[in-house]
Amino acid sequence: PLTLISSSILEVDGRKLVYVEVGEDEFERREVTLGPLADGYYSVLRGVTEGERVVVQGSVLHHSIK
């Protein structure tokens, strides 16, 4: 299953959001549906796909979904 590190998740008004890289220095906010948290990672049920790059902290660090 796909996973996201917990620091990449933003919670706004009960919605779980991530920022996904869509181009050089371009990011898209996307709502995700998550499974349980385990060892600092959430399983991803919907919202991102394998290989997409997601911001994990601030605006310059990112993490490839594994």
PQR file with spaces between the fields and no chain letter, atoms N, CA, C, O and H, PARSE charges and radii, in Angstrom:
ATOM       1  N    PRO     1       0.826   -1.208    0.000 -0.5600 1.5000
ATOM       2  CA   PRO     1       0.000    0.000    0.000  0.2800 2.0000
ATOM       3  C    PRO     1       0.863    1.263    0.000  0.5500 1.7000
ATOM       4  O    PRO     1       1.997    1.248    0.479 -0.5500 1.4000
ATOM       5  N    LEU     2       0.320    2.346   -0.537 -0.4000 1.5000
ATOM       6  CA   LEU     2       0.999    3.635   -0.513 -0.0000 2.0000
ATOM       7  C    LEU     2       0.997    4.192    0.899  0.5500 1.7000
ATOM       8  O    LEU     2       0.066    3.951    1.667 -0.5500 1.4000
ATOM       9  H    LEU     2      -0.601    2.357   -0.926  0.4000 1.0000
ATOM      10  N    THR     3       2.051    4.945    1.243 -0.4000 1.5000
ATOM      11  CA   THR     3       2.115    5.581    2.556 -0.0000 2.0000
ATOM      12  C    THR     3       2.624    7.005    2.412  0.5500 1.7000
ATOM      13  O    THR     3       3.318    7.348    1.456 -0.5500 1.4000
ATOM      14  H    THR     3       2.808    5.140    0.619  0.4000 1.0000
ATOM      15  N    LEU     4       2.255    7.828    3.398 -0.4000 1.5000
ATOM      16  CA   LEU     4       2.748    9.203    3.504 -0.0000 2.0000
ATOM      17  C    LEU     4       3.241    9.426    4.920  0.5500 1.7000
ATOM      18  O    LEU     4       2.603    8.997    5.881 -0.5500 1.4000
ATOM      19  H    LEU     4       1.690    7.549    4.176  0.4000 1.0000
ATOM      20  N    ILE     5       4.386   10.100    5.049 -0.4000 1.5000
ATOM      21  CA   ILE     5       4.892   10.448    6.367 -0.0000 2.0000
ATOM      22  C    ILE     5       3.919   11.447    7.013  0.5500 1.7000
ATOM      23  O    ILE     5       3.363   12.305    6.327 -0.5500 1.4000
ATOM      24  H    ILE     5       4.905   10.448    4.268  0.4000 1.0000
ATOM      25  N    SER     6       3.722   11.337    8.293 -0.4000 1.5000
ATOM      26  CA   SER     6       2.708   12.143    8.977 -0.0000 2.0000
ATOM      27  C    SER     6       2.954   13.640    8.864  0.5500 1.7000
ATOM      28  O    SER     6       1.999   14.416    8.897 -0.5500 1.4000
ATOM      29  H    SER     6       4.173   10.640    8.851  0.4000 1.0000
ATOM      30  N    SER     7       4.219   14.075    8.728 -0.4000 1.5000
ATOM      31  CA   SER     7       4.501   15.511    8.625 -0.0000 2.0000
ATOM      32  C    SER     7       4.011   16.125    7.317  0.5500 1.7000
ATOM      33  O    SER     7       3.961   17.349    7.196 -0.5500 1.4000
ATOM      34  H    SER     7       4.995   13.445    8.701  0.4000 1.0000
ATOM      35  N    SER     8       3.652   15.304    6.340 -0.4000 1.5000
ATOM      36  CA   SER     8       3.170   15.831    5.066 -0.0000 2.0000
ATOM      37  C    SER     8       1.676   16.159    5.096  0.5500 1.7000
ATOM      38  O    SER     8       1.161   16.785    4.170 -0.5500 1.4000
ATOM      39  H    SER     8       3.692   14.309    6.438  0.4000 1.0000
ATOM      40  N    ILE     9       0.983   15.741    6.150 -0.4000 1.5000
ATOM      41  CA   ILE     9      -0.468   15.906    6.220 -0.0000 2.0000
ATOM      42  C    ILE     9      -0.815   17.210    6.923  0.5500 1.7000
ATOM      43  O    ILE     9      -0.328   17.487    8.019 -0.5500 1.4000
ATOM      44  H    ILE     9       1.401   15.232    6.902  0.4000 1.0000
ATOM      45  N    LEU    10      -1.662   18.006    6.283 -0.4000 1.5000
ATOM      46  CA   LEU    10      -2.216   19.209    6.898 -0.0000 2.0000
ATOM      47  C    LEU    10      -3.689   18.945    7.150  0.5500 1.7000
ATOM      48  O    LEU    10      -4.376   18.387    6.295 -0.5500 1.4000
ATOM      49  H    LEU    10      -2.058   17.782    5.392  0.4000 1.0000
ATOM      50  N    GLU    11      -4.176   19.339    8.309 -0.4000 1.5000
ATOM      51  CA   GLU    11      -5.597   19.174    8.582 -0.0000 2.0000
ATOM      52  C    GLU    11      -6.237   20.547    8.635  0.5500 1.7000
ATOM      53  O    GLU    11      -5.859   21.388    9.451 -0.5500 1.4000
ATOM      54  H    GLU    11      -3.617   19.792    9.004  0.4000 1.0000
ATOM      55  N    VAL    12      -7.217   20.772    7.754 -0.4000 1.5000
ATOM      56  CA   VAL    12      -7.915   22.043    7.665 -0.0000 2.0000
ATOM      57  C    VAL    12      -9.412   21.761    7.675  0.5500 1.7000
ATOM      58  O    VAL    12      -9.939   21.102    6.779 -0.5500 1.4000
ATOM      59  H    VAL    12      -7.524   20.089    7.091  0.4000 1.0000
ATOM      60  N    ASP    13     -10.086   22.268    8.696 -0.4000 1.5000
ATOM      61  CA   ASP    13     -11.535   22.074    8.826 -0.0000 2.0000
ATOM      62  C    ASP    13     -11.924   20.604    8.712  0.5500 1.7000
ATOM      63  O    ASP    13     -12.933   20.278    8.086 -0.5500 1.4000
ATOM      64  H    ASP    13      -9.659   22.803    9.424  0.4000 1.0000
ATOM      65  N    GLY    14     -11.134   19.716    9.309 -0.4000 1.5000
ATOM      66  CA   GLY    14     -11.435   18.292    9.305 -0.0000 2.0000
ATOM      67  C    GLY    14     -11.011   17.561    8.040  0.5500 1.7000
ATOM      68  O    GLY    14     -11.139   16.340    7.956 -0.5500 1.4000
ATOM      69  H    GLY    14     -10.315   19.981    9.817  0.4000 1.0000
ATOM      70  N    ARG    15     -10.508   18.302    7.054 -0.4000 1.5000
ATOM      71  CA   ARG    15     -10.046   17.677    5.808 -0.0000 2.0000
ATOM      72  C    ARG    15      -8.555   17.432    5.901  0.5500 1.7000
ATOM      73  O    ARG    15      -7.830   18.245    6.473 -0.5500 1.4000
ATOM      74  H    ARG    15     -10.404   19.294    7.122  0.4000 1.0000
ATOM      75  N    LYS    16      -8.088   16.334    5.351 -0.4000 1.5000
ATOM      76  CA   LYS    16      -6.665   15.986    5.301 -0.0000 2.0000
ATOM      77  C    LYS    16      -6.137   16.406    3.934  0.5500 1.7000
ATOM      78  O    LYS    16      -6.644   15.966    2.902 -0.5500 1.4000
ATOM      79  H    LYS    16      -8.677   15.673    4.886  0.4000 1.0000
ATOM      80  N    LEU    17      -5.105   17.269    3.935 -0.4000 1.5000
ATOM      81  CA   LEU    17      -4.576   17.827    2.694 -0.0000 2.0000
ATOM      82  C    LEU    17      -3.080   17.588    2.582  0.5500 1.7000
ATOM      83  O    LEU    17      -2.375   17.493    3.587 -0.5500 1.4000
ATOM      84  H    LEU    17      -4.694   17.627    4.773  0.4000 1.0000
ATOM      85  N    VAL    18      -2.606   17.493    1.350 -0.4000 1.5000
ATOM      86  CA   VAL    18      -1.173   17.450    1.065 -0.0000 2.0000
ATOM      87  C    VAL    18      -0.918   18.383   -0.112  0.5500 1.7000
ATOM      88  O    VAL    18      -1.835   18.741   -0.850 -0.5500 1.4000
ATOM      89  H    VAL    18      -3.178   17.570    0.534  0.4000 1.0000
ATOM      90  N    TYR    19       0.349   18.769   -0.275 -0.4000 1.5000
ATOM      91  CA   TYR    19       0.765   19.537   -1.443 -0.0000 2.0000
ATOM      92  C    TYR    19       1.598   18.629   -2.325  0.5500 1.7000
ATOM      93  O    TYR    19       2.613   18.082   -1.895 -0.5500 1.4000
ATOM      94  H    TYR    19       1.095   18.478    0.324  0.4000 1.0000
ATOM      95  N    VAL    20       1.154   18.473   -3.571 -0.4000 1.5000
ATOM      96  CA   VAL    20       1.782   17.577   -4.528 -0.0000 2.0000
ATOM      97  C    VAL    20       2.494   18.420   -5.587  0.5500 1.7000
ATOM      98  O    VAL    20       1.933   19.387   -6.102 -0.5500 1.4000
ATOM      99  H    VAL    20       0.330   18.917   -3.921  0.4000 1.0000
ATOM     100  N    GLU    21       3.737   18.045   -5.907 -0.4000 1.5000
ATOM     101  CA   GLU    21       4.496   18.745   -6.934 -0.0000 2.0000
ATOM     102  C    GLU    21       3.894   18.436   -8.308  0.5500 1.7000
ATOM     103  O    GLU    21       3.731   17.273   -8.678 -0.5500 1.4000
ATOM     104  H    GLU    21       4.193   17.260   -5.488  0.4000 1.0000
ATOM     105  N    VAL    22       3.564   19.504   -9.064 -0.4000 1.5000
ATOM     106  CA   VAL    22       2.979   19.316  -10.393 -0.0000 2.0000
ATOM     107  C    VAL    22       3.864   19.905  -11.490  0.5500 1.7000
ATOM     108  O    VAL    22       3.563   19.761  -12.675 -0.5500 1.4000
ATOM     109  H    VAL    22       3.696   20.449   -8.763  0.4000 1.0000
ATOM     110  N    GLY    23       4.939   20.559  -11.103 -0.4000 1.5000
ATOM     111  CA   GLY    23       5.882   21.150  -12.044 -0.0000 2.0000
ATOM     112  C    GLY    23       7.028   21.738  -11.248  0.5500 1.7000
ATOM     113  O    GLY    23       7.027   21.693  -10.018 -0.5500 1.4000
ATOM     114  H    GLY    23       5.183   20.676  -10.140  0.4000 1.0000
ATOM     115  N    GLU    24       8.005   22.289  -11.950 -0.4000 1.5000
ATOM     116  CA   GLU    24       9.141   22.878  -11.246 -0.0000 2.0000
ATOM     117  C    GLU    24       8.655   24.058  -10.412  0.5500 1.7000
ATOM     118  O    GLU    24       8.153   25.049  -10.943 -0.5500 1.4000
ATOM     119  H    GLU    24       8.006   22.326  -12.949  0.4000 1.0000
ATOM     120  N    ASP    25       8.813   23.933   -9.094 -0.4000 1.5000
ATOM     121  CA   ASP    25       8.361   24.949   -8.140 -0.0000 2.0000
ATOM     122  C    ASP    25       6.861   25.212   -8.214  0.5500 1.7000
ATOM     123  O    ASP    25       6.413   26.311   -7.886 -0.5500 1.4000
ATOM     124  H    ASP    25       9.221   23.128   -8.663  0.4000 1.0000
ATOM     125  N    GLU    26       6.086   24.230   -8.635 -0.4000 1.5000
ATOM     126  CA   GLU    26       4.626   24.337   -8.683 -0.0000 2.0000
ATOM     127  C    GLU    26       4.016   23.195   -7.890  0.5500 1.7000
ATOM     128  O    GLU    26       4.403   22.036   -8.040 -0.5500 1.4000
ATOM     129  H    GLU    26       6.450   23.337   -8.901  0.4000 1.0000
ATOM     130  N    PHE    27       3.051   23.546   -7.040 -0.4000 1.5000
ATOM     131  CA   PHE    27       2.429   22.559   -6.171 -0.0000 2.0000
ATOM     132  C    PHE    27       0.923   22.718   -6.204  0.5500 1.7000
ATOM     133  O    PHE    27       0.392   23.814   -6.386 -0.5500 1.4000
ATOM     134  H    PHE    27       2.737   24.487   -6.918  0.4000 1.0000
ATOM     135  N    GLU    28       0.253   21.597   -6.022 -0.4000 1.5000
ATOM     136  CA   GLU    28      -1.205   21.556   -6.015 -0.0000 2.0000
ATOM     137  C    GLU    28      -1.662   21.023   -4.665  0.5500 1.7000
ATOM     138  O    GLU    28      -1.162   20.003   -4.191 -0.5500 1.4000
ATOM     139  H    GLU    28       0.685   20.707   -5.874  0.4000 1.0000
ATOM     140  N    ARG    29      -2.608   21.713   -4.052 -0.4000 1.5000
ATOM     141  CA   ARG    29      -3.190   21.207   -2.799 -0.0000 2.0000
ATOM     142  C    ARG    29      -4.202   20.127   -3.174  0.5500 1.7000
ATOM     143  O    ARG    29      -5.017   20.300   -4.080 -0.5500 1.4000
ATOM     144  H    ARG    29      -3.015   22.541   -4.437  0.4000 1.0000
ATOM     145  N    ARG    30      -4.127   19.010   -2.453 -0.4000 1.5000
ATOM     146  CA   ARG    30      -4.991   17.881   -2.769 -0.0000 2.0000
ATOM     147  C    ARG    30      -5.518   17.249   -1.488  0.5500 1.7000
ATOM     148  O    ARG    30      -4.773   17.059   -0.527 -0.5500 1.4000
ATOM     149  H    ARG    30      -3.465   18.869   -1.717  0.4000 1.0000
ATOM     150  N    GLU    31      -6.791   16.928   -1.482 -0.4000 1.5000
ATOM     151  CA   GLU    31      -7.382   16.231   -0.341 -0.0000 2.0000
ATOM     152  C    GLU    31      -7.073   14.740   -0.460  0.5500 1.7000
ATOM     153  O    GLU    31      -7.133   14.164   -1.546 -0.5500 1.4000
ATOM     154  H    GLU    31      -7.396   17.081   -2.263  0.4000 1.0000
ATOM     155  N    VAL    32      -6.741   14.129    0.677 -0.4000 1.5000
ATOM     156  CA   VAL    32      -6.439   12.704    0.696 -0.0000 2.0000
ATOM     157  C    VAL    32      -7.329   11.995    1.706  0.5500 1.7000
ATOM     158  O    VAL    32      -7.793   12.586    2.681 -0.5500 1.4000
ATOM     159  H    VAL    32      -6.692   14.597    1.559  0.4000 1.0000
ATOM     160  N    THR    33      -7.551   10.725    1.450 -0.4000 1.5000
ATOM     161  CA   THR    33      -8.238    9.850    2.401 -0.0000 2.0000
ATOM     162  C    THR    33      -7.178    8.898    2.932  0.5500 1.7000
ATOM     163  O    THR    33      -6.478    8.231    2.169 -0.5500 1.4000
ATOM     164  H    THR    33      -7.174   10.245    0.658  0.4000 1.0000
ATOM     165  N    LEU    34      -7.074    8.848    4.256 -0.4000 1.5000
ATOM     166  CA   LEU    34      -5.997    8.096    4.891 -0.0000 2.0000
ATOM     167  C    LEU    34      -6.513    6.933    5.707  0.5500 1.7000
ATOM     168  O    LEU    34      -7.627    6.958    6.231 -0.5500 1.4000
ATOM     169  H    LEU    34      -7.642    9.389    4.876  0.4000 1.0000
ATOM     170  N    GLY    35      -5.677    5.914    5.804 -0.4000 1.5000
ATOM     171  CA   GLY    35      -5.921    4.806    6.706 -0.0000 2.0000
ATOM     172  C    GLY    35      -5.247    5.105    8.035  0.5500 1.7000
ATOM     173  O    GLY    35      -4.944    6.263    8.323 -0.5500 1.4000
ATOM     174  H    GLY    35      -4.772    5.894    5.379  0.4000 1.0000
ATOM     175  N    PRO    36      -5.007    4.088    8.846 -0.5600 1.5000
ATOM     176  CA   PRO    36      -4.418    4.295   10.167  0.2800 2.0000
ATOM     177  C    PRO    36      -2.959    4.741   10.121  0.5500 1.7000
ATOM     178  O    PRO    36      -2.245    4.490    9.150 -0.5500 1.4000
ATOM     179  N    LEU    37      -2.540    5.401   11.183 -0.4000 1.5000
ATOM     180  CA   LEU    37      -1.158    5.821   11.371 -0.0000 2.0000
ATOM     181  C    LEU    37      -0.371    4.675   12.000  0.5500 1.7000
ATOM     182  O    LEU    37      -0.815    4.082   12.984 -0.5500 1.4000
ATOM     183  H    LEU    37      -3.121    5.605   11.972  0.4000 1.0000
ATOM     184  N    ALA    38       0.798    4.362   11.435 -0.4000 1.5000
ATOM     185  CA   ALA    38       1.654    3.316   11.992 -0.0000 2.0000
ATOM     186  C    ALA    38       3.112    3.722   11.785  0.5500 1.7000
ATOM     187  O    ALA    38       3.541    3.973   10.659 -0.5500 1.4000
ATOM     188  H    ALA    38       1.158    4.844   10.636  0.4000 1.0000
ATOM     189  N    ASP    39       3.857    3.784   12.863 -0.4000 1.5000
ATOM     190  CA   ASP    39       5.281    4.118   12.805 -0.0000 2.0000
ATOM     191  C    ASP    39       5.554    5.432   12.076  0.5500 1.7000
ATOM     192  O    ASP    39       6.552    5.553   11.365 -0.5500 1.4000
ATOM     193  H    ASP    39       3.509    3.580   13.778  0.4000 1.0000
ATOM     194  N    GLY    40       4.665    6.420   12.253 -0.4000 1.5000
ATOM     195  CA   GLY    40       4.866    7.738   11.669 -0.0000 2.0000
ATOM     196  C    GLY    40       4.382    7.896   10.237  0.5500 1.7000
ATOM     197  O    GLY    40       4.565    8.955    9.637 -0.5500 1.4000
ATOM     198  H    GLY    40       3.854    6.322   12.830  0.4000 1.0000
ATOM     199  N    TYR    41       3.769    6.863    9.684 -0.4000 1.5000
ATOM     200  CA   TYR    41       3.264    6.902    8.309 -0.0000 2.0000
ATOM     201  C    TYR    41       1.782    6.545    8.281  0.5500 1.7000
ATOM     202  O    TYR    41       1.317    5.680    9.024 -0.5500 1.4000
ATOM     203  H    TYR    41       3.621    6.002   10.172  0.4000 1.0000
ATOM     204  N    TYR    42       1.051    7.237    7.404 -0.4000 1.5000
ATOM     205  CA   TYR    42      -0.350    6.911    7.141 -0.0000 2.0000
ATOM     206  C    TYR    42      -0.429    6.089    5.868  0.5500 1.7000
ATOM     207  O    TYR    42       0.308    6.347    4.916 -0.5500 1.4000
ATOM     208  H    TYR    42       1.429    7.939    6.801  0.4000 1.0000
ATOM     209  N    SER    43      -1.308    5.109    5.840 -0.4000 1.5000
ATOM     210  CA   SER    43      -1.605    4.460    4.566 -0.0000 2.0000
ATOM     211  C    SER    43      -2.533    5.396    3.797  0.5500 1.7000
ATOM     212  O    SER    43      -3.350    6.099    4.390 -0.5500 1.4000
ATOM     213  H    SER    43      -1.906    4.900    6.613  0.4000 1.0000
ATOM     214  N    VAL    44      -2.400    5.398    2.474 -0.4000 1.5000
ATOM     215  CA   VAL    44      -3.169    6.295    1.617 -0.0000 2.0000
ATOM     216  C    VAL    44      -4.229    5.488    0.890  0.5500 1.7000
ATOM     217  O    VAL    44      -3.918    4.537    0.172 -0.5500 1.4000
ATOM     218  H    VAL    44      -1.736    4.827    1.992  0.4000 1.0000
ATOM     219  N    LEU    45      -5.469    5.870    1.078 -0.4000 1.5000
ATOM     220  CA   LEU    45      -6.574    5.178    0.427 -0.0000 2.0000
ATOM     221  C    LEU    45      -6.973    5.868   -0.872  0.5500 1.7000
ATOM     222  O    LEU    45      -7.425    5.218   -1.815 -0.5500 1.4000
ATOM     223  H    LEU    45      -5.721    6.642    1.661  0.4000 1.0000
ATOM     224  N    ARG    46      -6.800    7.216   -0.918 -0.4000 1.5000
ATOM     225  CA   ARG    46      -7.209    7.973   -2.098 -0.0000 2.0000
ATOM     226  C    ARG    46      -6.557    9.354   -2.085  0.5500 1.7000
ATOM     227  O    ARG    46      -6.333    9.931   -1.021 -0.5500 1.4000
ATOM     228  H    ARG    46      -6.433    7.744   -0.152  0.4000 1.0000
ATOM     229  N    GLY    47      -6.255    9.879   -3.271 -0.4000 1.5000
ATOM     230  CA   GLY    47      -5.809   11.260   -3.377 -0.0000 2.0000
ATOM     231  C    GLY    47      -4.447   11.467   -4.005  0.5500 1.7000
ATOM     232  O    GLY    47      -4.208   12.509   -4.615 -0.5500 1.4000
ATOM     233  H    GLY    47      -6.436    9.410   -4.135  0.4000 1.0000
ATOM     234  N    VAL    48      -3.548   10.506   -3.874 -0.4000 1.5000
ATOM     235  CA   VAL    48      -2.236   10.579   -4.515 -0.0000 2.0000
ATOM     236  C    VAL    48      -1.902    9.208   -5.084  0.5500 1.7000
ATOM     237  O    VAL    48      -2.470    8.191   -4.687 -0.5500 1.4000
ATOM     238  H    VAL    48      -3.742    9.660   -3.378  0.4000 1.0000
ATOM     239  N    THR    49      -0.964    9.212   -6.026 -0.4000 1.5000
ATOM     240  CA   THR    49      -0.580    7.945   -6.651 -0.0000 2.0000
ATOM     241  C    THR    49       0.920    7.717   -6.496  0.5500 1.7000
ATOM     242  O    THR    49       1.680    8.648   -6.228 -0.5500 1.4000
ATOM     243  H    THR    49      -0.503   10.039   -6.349  0.4000 1.0000
ATOM     244  N    GLU    50       1.320    6.493   -6.664 -0.4000 1.5000
ATOM     245  CA   GLU    50       2.719    6.120   -6.539 -0.0000 2.0000
ATOM     246  C    GLU    50       3.584    6.946   -7.479  0.5500 1.7000
ATOM     247  O    GLU    50       3.250    7.137   -8.649 -0.5500 1.4000
ATOM     248  H    GLU    50       0.703    5.737   -6.882  0.4000 1.0000
ATOM     249  N    GLY    51       4.704    7.433   -6.947 -0.4000 1.5000
ATOM     250  CA   GLY    51       5.644    8.205   -7.743 -0.0000 2.0000
ATOM     251  C    GLY    51       5.459    9.703   -7.664  0.5500 1.7000
ATOM     252  O    GLY    51       6.376   10.450   -8.005 -0.5500 1.4000
ATOM     253  H    GLY    51       4.976    7.278   -5.997  0.4000 1.0000
ATOM     254  N    GLU    52       4.288   10.172   -7.219 -0.4000 1.5000
ATOM     255  CA   GLU    52       4.102   11.606   -7.059 -0.0000 2.0000
ATOM     256  C    GLU    52       4.950   12.095   -5.883  0.5500 1.7000
ATOM     257  O    GLU    52       5.208   11.358   -4.932 -0.5500 1.4000
ATOM     258  H    GLU    52       3.543    9.565   -6.942  0.4000 1.0000
ATOM     259  N    ARG    53       5.375   13.355   -5.975 -0.4000 1.5000
ATOM     260  CA   ARG    53       6.212   13.946   -4.931 -0.0000 2.0000
ATOM     261  C    ARG    53       5.357   14.877   -4.090  0.5500 1.7000
ATOM     262  O    ARG    53       4.634   15.731   -4.604 -0.5500 1.4000
ATOM     263  H    ARG    53       5.166   13.953   -6.748  0.4000 1.0000
ATOM     264  N    VAL    54       5.462   14.687   -2.774 -0.4000 1.5000
ATOM     265  CA   VAL    54       4.624   15.406   -1.815 -0.0000 2.0000
ATOM     266  C    VAL    54       5.509   16.189   -0.857  0.5500 1.7000
ATOM     267  O    VAL    54       6.516   15.677   -0.368 -0.5500 1.4000
ATOM     268  H    VAL    54       6.049   13.994   -2.356  0.4000 1.0000
ATOM     269  N    VAL    55       5.122   17.439   -0.592 -0.4000 1.5000
ATOM     270  CA   VAL    55       5.849   18.258    0.380 -0.0000 2.0000
ATOM     271  C    VAL    55       5.703   17.616    1.759  0.5500 1.7000
ATOM     272  O    VAL    55       4.600   17.243    2.159 -0.5500 1.4000
ATOM     273  H    VAL    55       4.303   17.854   -0.989  0.4000 1.0000
ATOM     274  N    VAL    56       6.820   17.488    2.486 -0.4000 1.5000
ATOM     275  CA   VAL    56       6.750   16.873    3.814 -0.0000 2.0000
ATOM     276  C    VAL    56       6.931   17.873    4.942  0.5500 1.7000
ATOM     277  O    VAL    56       6.544   17.607    6.080 -0.5500 1.4000
ATOM     278  H    VAL    56       7.715   17.791    2.161  0.4000 1.0000
ATOM     279  N    GLN    57       7.526   19.041    4.628 -0.4000 1.5000
ATOM     280  CA   GLN    57       7.733   20.047    5.667 -0.0000 2.0000
ATOM     281  C    GLN    57       8.117   21.353    4.987  0.5500 1.7000
ATOM     282  O    GLN    57       8.939   21.360    4.071 -0.5500 1.4000
ATOM     283  H    GLN    57       7.840   19.257    3.704  0.4000 1.0000
ATOM     284  N    GLY    58       7.531   22.450    5.427 -0.4000 1.5000
ATOM     285  CA   GLY    58       7.867   23.729    4.823 -0.0000 2.0000
ATOM     286  C    GLY    58       7.454   23.763    3.372  0.5500 1.7000
ATOM     287  O    GLY    58       6.400   23.238    3.011 -0.5500 1.4000
ATOM     288  H    GLY    58       6.863   22.445    6.171  0.4000 1.0000
ATOM     289  N    SER    59       8.277   24.381    2.529 -0.4000 1.5000
ATOM     290  CA   SER    59       7.925   24.489    1.126 -0.0000 2.0000
ATOM     291  C    SER    59       8.990   23.950    0.182  0.5500 1.7000
ATOM     292  O    SER    59       8.847   24.065   -1.035 -0.5500 1.4000
ATOM     293  H    SER    59       9.133   24.807    2.823  0.4000 1.0000
ATOM     294  N    VAL    60      10.063   23.361    0.725 -0.4000 1.5000
ATOM     295  CA   VAL    60      11.110   22.910   -0.177 -0.0000 2.0000
ATOM     296  C    VAL    60      11.438   21.427   -0.057  0.5500 1.7000
ATOM     297  O    VAL    60      12.058   20.871   -0.964 -0.5500 1.4000
ATOM     298  H    VAL    60      10.179   23.268    1.714  0.4000 1.0000
ATOM     299  N    LEU    61      11.056   20.784    0.999 -0.4000 1.5000
ATOM     300  CA   LEU    61      11.347   19.366    1.155 -0.0000 2.0000
ATOM     301  C    LEU    61      10.192   18.549    0.611  0.5500 1.7000
ATOM     302  O    LEU    61       9.036   18.949    0.743 -0.5500 1.4000
ATOM     303  H    LEU    61      10.552   21.235    1.736  0.4000 1.0000
ATOM     304  N    HIS    62      10.485   17.421    0.008 -0.4000 1.5000
ATOM     305  CA   HIS    62       9.422   16.549   -0.486 -0.0000 2.0000
ATOM     306  C    HIS    62       9.831   15.094   -0.337  0.5500 1.7000
ATOM     307  O    HIS    62      10.985   14.774   -0.054 -0.5500 1.4000
ATOM     308  H    HIS    62      11.425   17.096   -0.099  0.4000 1.0000
ATOM     309  N    HIS    63       8.884   14.254   -0.528 -0.4000 1.5000
ATOM     310  CA   HIS    63       9.046   12.831   -0.278 -0.0000 2.0000
ATOM     311  C    HIS    63       8.319   12.083   -1.374  0.5500 1.7000
ATOM     312  O    HIS    63       7.140   12.345   -1.607 -0.5500 1.4000
ATOM     313  H    HIS    63       7.946   14.514   -0.758  0.4000 1.0000
ATOM     314  N    SER    64       8.963   11.182   -2.038 -0.4000 1.5000
ATOM     315  CA   SER    64       8.281   10.352   -3.009 -0.0000 2.0000
ATOM     316  C    SER    64       7.428    9.334   -2.264  0.5500 1.7000
ATOM     317  O    SER    64       7.873    8.725   -1.291 -0.5500 1.4000
ATOM     318  H    SER    64       9.922   10.969   -1.849  0.4000 1.0000
ATOM     319  N    ILE    65       6.218    9.160   -2.726 -0.4000 1.5000
ATOM     320  CA   ILE    65       5.317    8.214   -2.075 -0.0000 2.0000
ATOM     321  C    ILE    65       5.852    6.824   -2.265  0.5500 1.7000
ATOM     322  O    ILE    65       6.247    6.436   -3.365 -0.5500 1.4000
ATOM     323  H    ILE    65       5.857    9.655   -3.517  0.4000 1.0000
ATOM     324  N    LYS    66       5.861    6.059   -1.160 -0.4000 1.5000
ATOM     325  CA   LYS    66       6.378    4.697   -1.262 -0.0000 2.0000
ATOM     326  C    LYS    66       5.319    3.685   -0.973  0.5500 1.7000
ATOM     327  O    LYS    66       5.585    2.484   -1.015 -0.5500 1.4000
ATOM     328  H    LYS    66       5.540    6.374   -0.267  0.4000 1.0000
